[in-house]
Amino acid sequence: MPSFLHGIRSTVHQKARKEGTRCGKQYLQDGSFPTPRQMLEVPPGEVVLVHEVTDLQHERPAWRLYMVSDVMGGLYEALDWQNVFPVRDAYEVFCRESAWGALYFVVSPTGPVSAQRTALRLQAMLRFWDTLQSARYLFKTLDAVLTLEELIKASCDWAMDAWCPVEDASVHMRLEMAANHMARATQEDSIEAILRQMPRALTFARGLKHRDVVADPAFQRQRLTSLDPVSFEHVSGACTADLLEKLYEWDRQLEMQ
């Protein structure tokens, strides 16, 4: 793991922002990003923090993977927040070539969670599966130290349920099958995956005034097929959070009619 992601929280923050500035300067010069100056091996069994909610001991040295977001913040500042989205996409492609970068963008997705983009993220992470298995992880529950398989189930169960709805297979196999299905998904494939995930999204929806209407698969299909290509791409991965946002949007539209 890059050395700038290890240490006490304040130090990691400073080092990560500095790395972002360094990345920004090189990107402005030639459109590329520099490799980290120093890589550290994460000893087997060491705990990696992958979500800030579990980082309560700021003065304790730790592997703080979630603070890749600070690198990206420093990168954007170095570019004066110009053309942020293309830079974000380019930096993600760069990061997916490393084990820890690939894992970060799987468990901390940024930008549109489209079927194609999610497939690329999952496929990148799967290439480093054996390397990533040796560590342990803290995600969103305090004191719940997870194996890689448990981390992926906690963070990517929506992808497996939507794109590989089988139970009698390993996490690795389900994830691989889901990624393959996403990579070659047609619009109809995505709609079917979304419809499989809508009941899950509805369990998180609160205060819907037209729940019976927006919960109707026929209504959902009609609204999905009427989306413009860009809007559809943003939800094509069937990510629960994106679908929940759509449910609220449709509910507001019905209220205005």
C-alpha positions in Angstrom: 0.0 0.0 0.0 1.3 3.5 -0.7 3.1 4.8 2.4 1.1 8.0 2.4 -2.0 5.9 3.5 -0.3 4.6 6.7 0.1 6.5 10.0 -1.9 8.6 12.4 -4.9 10.3 10.8 -3.5 13.8 10.7 -0.3 12.7 9.1 -2.1 10.6 6.5 -4.3 13.5 5.7 -1.3 15.8 5.1 0.6 13.1 3.1 -2.4 12.3 1.0 -3.1 15.9 0.2 0.5 16.4 -0.8 0.4 13.3 -3.0 -2.7 14.7 -4.6 -0.9 18.0 -5.3 2.0 16.0 -6.9 -0.4 14.1 -9.0 -2.1 17.3 -10.2 1.2 18.9 -11.2 2.2 15.9 -13.3 -1.3 15.6 -14.8 -1.1 19.2 -15.9 2.3 18.5 -17.6 1.5 15.4 -19.6 -1.9 14.0 -18.6 -0.4 11.1 -16.5 0.0 10.4 -12.8 3.2 9.5 -10.9 3.6 6.2 -9.1 3.7 6.4 -5.3 7.2 7.2 -4.1 7.1 4.4 -1.5 5.1 1.2 -1.2 4.7 -0.7 2.1 3.7 -4.3 2.5 0.6 -4.8 4.6 1.5 -7.7 6.9 -0.9 -10.7 6.8 -3.8 -10.2 9.3 -3.2 -6.5 9.6 -6.5 -4.4 9.7 -7.2 -1.9 6.9 -9.7 0.8 7.5 -11.9 1.1 4.4 -14.6 3.5 5.8 -14.1 6.6 7.9 -16.9 5.7 10.2 -14.7 3.0 11.9 -11.7 5.4 12.3 -12.2 6.6 15.9 -8.7 6.3 17.2 -7.1 9.1 15.2 -3.8 9.0 17.0 -3.3 5.3 16.4 -1.1 4.4 13.4 -3.2 2.5 10.9 -3.7 1.6 7.2 -6.2 4.2 6.1 -7.4 3.2 2.7 -10.5 5.3 2.8 -8.2 8.4 2.7 -7.6 8.0 -1.0 -10.4 10.6 -1.0 -7.9 13.1 0.4 -5.5 12.4 -2.5 -8.3 13.2 -4.9 -9.2 16.3 -3.0 -5.6 17.5 -3.3 -5.6 16.6 -7.0 -8.7 18.7 -7.6 -7.2 21.6 -5.7 -4.0 21.4 -7.8 -6.2 21.8 -10.9 -8.2 24.7 -9.4 -11.3 22.4 -9.6 -11.3 22.6 -13.4 -12.5 19.6 -15.4 -12.9 17.5 -12.2 -15.0 14.7 -13.8 -12.5 13.8 -16.5 -9.6 14.0 -14.0 -11.5 11.8 -11.5 -12.1 9.2 -14.2 -8.5 9.2 -15.3 -7.2 8.9 -11.8 -9.6 6.0 -11.2 -8.2 4.2 -14.3 -4.7 4.8 -12.9 -5.6 3.5 -9.4 -7.3 0.3 -10.8 -3.9 -0.9 -11.9 -2.9 -1.5 -8.2 -4.4 -3.9 -5.7 -5.3 -1.2 -3.1 -6.5 1.3 -5.7 -8.8 -1.3 -7.2 -10.2 -2.2 -3.9 -10.8 1.4 -3.0 -13.0 2.0 -6.0 -15.0 -1.1 -5.3 -15.8 -0.4 -1.7 -15.9 3.4 -2.0 -17.5 4.0 -5.4 -17.4 7.5 -6.7 -19.1 8.9 -9.8 -21.8 7.1 -11.8 -22.2 3.5 -10.8 -23.0 2.3 -14.3 -23.0 -1.3 -15.3 -19.9 -0.9 -17.5 -18.0 1.1 -14.9 -18.8 -1.3 -12.1 -17.7 -4.2 -14.3 -14.3 -2.6 -14.8 -14.0 -1.9 -11.0 -14.9 -5.5 -10.1 -12.7 -7.1 -12.7 -9.7 -5.0 -11.6 -10.2 -5.9 -8.0 -10.6 -9.6 -8.8 -7.2 -9.6 -10.5 -5.7 -8.9 -7.0 -7.9 -11.2 -5.0 -5.1 -13.4 -3.6 -3.1 -10.3 -2.5 -6.0 -8.7 -0.9 -7.1 -11.8 1.0 -4.2 -11.7 3.4 -5.4 -8.5 5.1 -8.4 -7.9 7.4 -10.8 -5.0 7.1 -13.0 -2.6 9.0 -15.9 -1.3 7.0 -19.0 0.3 8.5 -19.4 -1.6 11.8 -17.1 -1.0 14.7 -15.2 -4.0 16.0 -16.4 -6.2 13.1 -13.1 -7.2 11.6 -13.8 -8.7 8.1 -12.2 -11.1 5.7 -12.0 -10.0 2.1 -15.1 -12.2 1.3 -17.0 -10.6 4.2 -16.0 -7.1 3.1 -17.2 -7.7 -0.4 -20.5 -9.2 0.8 -21.0 -6.1 3.0 -20.2 -3.6 0.3 -21.1 -5.3 -3.0 -24.1 -7.6 -2.1 -26.3 -5.4 -4.3 -24.1 -6.1 -7.3 -24.2 -9.9 -6.7 -27.9 -10.0 -6.0 -28.8 -7.9 -9.1 -26.4 -9.5 -11.6 -25.8 -13.0 -10.2 -28.8 -14.0 -8.1 -27.6 -17.4 -7.1 -26.7 -18.5 -3.6 -24.8 -21.7 -4.0 -21.5 -20.2 -5.2 -18.5 -18.5 -3.6 -18.3 -14.8 -3.3 -15.4 -14.7 -5.8 -17.4 -16.7 -8.4 -20.6 -14.7 -7.9 -18.6 -11.4 -8.3 -16.8 -12.7 -11.4 -20.1 -13.7 -13.0 -21.8 -10.4 -12.0 -18.9 -8.5 -13.5 -19.1 -10.5 -16.8 -22.8 -9.9 -17.0 -22.4 -6.2 -16.4 -19.6 -5.9 -19.0 -21.8 -7.1 -21.8 -25.2 -5.9 -20.5 -27.8 -4.5 -22.9 -30.3 -1.9 -21.8 -32.9 -4.7 -21.2 -30.3 -6.7 -19.1 -29.8 -3.6 -16.9 -33.6 -3.0 -16.6 -34.1 -6.6 -15.4 -31.2 -6.2 -12.9 -32.7 -3.0 -11.7 -36.2 -4.6 -11.2 -34.6 -7.3 -9.2 -33.0 -4.7 -6.9 -36.0 -2.4 -6.6 -37.6 -4.3 -3.7 -34.4 -3.9 -1.8 -34.2 -0.2 -2.5 -37.8 0.2 -1.3 -37.0 -1.2 2.1 -34.8 1.8 2.6 -37.3 4.4 1.3 -39.0 6.5 3.9 -41.8 9.0 3.5 -42.9 8.0 0.0 -46.3 9.5 -0.7 -47.0 7.2 -3.7 -45.3 4.0 -2.5 -47.8 1.7 -4.2 -47.3 3.4 -7.6 -43.5 3.6 -7.5 -43.3 0.0 -6.2 -45.1 -1.3 -9.3 -42.7 -3.0 -11.6 -44.7 -1.9 -14.7 -44.4 1.7 -13.5 -40.7 1.3 -12.9 -40.1 -0.2 -16.3 -42.0 2.6 -18.0 -39.9 5.2 -16.2 -36.6 3.5 -16.9 -37.3 3.1 -20.6 -38.1 6.8 -20.8 -34.8 7.9 -19.4 -32.3 9.7 -21.6 -29.1 7.7 -22.3 -27.0 9.5 -19.8 -29.5 9.3 -17.0 -30.0 5.6 -17.7 -26.3 4.9 -17.7 -26.1 6.4 -14.2 -28.5 3.8 -12.8 -27.6 0.9 -15.1 -25.5 -0.8 -12.6 -28.5 -1.3 -10.3 -26.7 0.2 -7.3 -29.2 0.4 -4.4 -28.3 4.0 -3.5 -28.9 5.2 -7.1 -32.2 3.3 -7.3 -33.3 4.8 -4.0 -32.6 8.3 -5.4 -34.7 7.5 -8.5 -37.6 6.3 -6.3 -37.6 9.6 -4.5 -37.4 11.5 -7.8 -40.4 9.6 -9.2 -42.4 10.2 -6.0 -41.8 13.9 -6.2 -42.8 14.0 -9.9 -46.0 12.2 -9.1 -46.7 14.7 -6.3 -46.4 17.6 -8.8 -48.8 16.1 -11.3 
